[in-house]
Amino acid sequence: MDDEKRQQDDWANSRKNRLPSFTEVLSRRTRPPVDLFMFYLFLQREGAEDILDFWLDVQQHENLCRAYFKDVRKSGRTIKEDWPQYWDYARRRGSIYGTVRRGATHMAAKSTSPLPQHNTGGSEYNRVASASPEPPRSGTPFSLSRRTPTLFNLRRASRAPTIIPRSAAISRMDLIASAERIFYRYLSPAGNTVNSDENHEIYLPPALRIHSFPLNSSQEPRSPTEMSLMAQVPDMFHAQKEYCFRAMEQDAFPRFLRSKAFGNLTPISALVRLIAGLVILWVGLAVAFSLVFLDYELDPILVFLGQSETTPFRTLTMREPYVKKLLLGRAIWVTVLVAIFTTALTLLFWAVPGYRL
């Protein structure tokens, strides 16, 4: 725990004069109010959290595949001996795991790069169902969802644990089950979603869409075609994952930083505060005129809170150093403006002579 806290402190110190990158947020290296939990809530308010859920689930699927390859290495076997179809596929097409090298038979060290060597995401699955009819879809990954976003439904902010709990070695059927769950949850048409009352389908461009999943997690592949398709399971969703990463990084993440690094209110809370402020201003002006005639003196109070909202009227303490510095400067500037206007209005009402009726 101390090492983890020390590592978090080191990461925070490296960002004293800059905002975090999207990769740092996804890798859980940031602190509130620009951490992964806050980014999930930001997407949830827009009804677009499924794209982050998909990225996290694919990340978990890839972690599961890495754990499988690690188990194979621990058993003393090579990938070529244990899974010849995947070894041949990775040798010809490339793999994101770096487990196969041309002419090599032993497993290499675990790859730390998230970038694919080739575009391997579901190409043959697309060819299997290229003639399937396709329903019309929206044009951006953040506009597909047709359900109303629920602001107070605080679902999990992380679907991809860094440590995979298991009591036995991971099998290839576990990899198929993981891929099958991702396909039916996020990539199948909404009307064919299995065991789900909601639509979690995400938008993908035509070149990246996977129209069917021929394998079955309850039946082990036996035919050569099924064995060939199973060899694609580890790399099946990586191209789609990279597309979602770029979409979030270029679209949602800049808006998230503008919302949380340069402000600390949610849209609904800001609207409620604006309405309440206008009502209070009207009441204040009415009371001020009354106090002038009653010969009372006003003493305005300015309260400053160093908090950032998660959901409307729920706050947490800001711990990201650069964000705190940004908001402190803006808060001081706003406080000066408010103090000037408050002083001017107070002097205006104070200068009017009081007279008790």
Buried (B, 14 or more C-beta within 10 A) or exposed (E): EEEEEEEBEEBBEEBEEEBBBBEBBBBBBBBBBBBBBBBBBBBBBBBBBBBBBBBBBBBBBBBBBBBBBBBBBEEEBBBBEBBEBBBBBBBEBBBBBBBBEEEBEEBBEEBEEBEBBBBBBBBBBBEBBEEEEEEEBEEEBBEBBEEEEEBEEBEEBBBBEEEEEEEEEBEBBBBBBBBBBBBBBBBBBBEEBEEEEEBBBBBBEEEBBBBBBEBEBEEBBEEEEBBBBBBBBBBBBBBBBBBBBEBBBEBBBEEBBEBBBEBBBBEBBBEBBEEEEEEEEEEBEEBBEEBBEEEBEBEEEEEEEEBBBBBBEEBBEBBBBBBBEBBEEEBEEEEEEEEEEBEEBBEEBEEEEEEEE
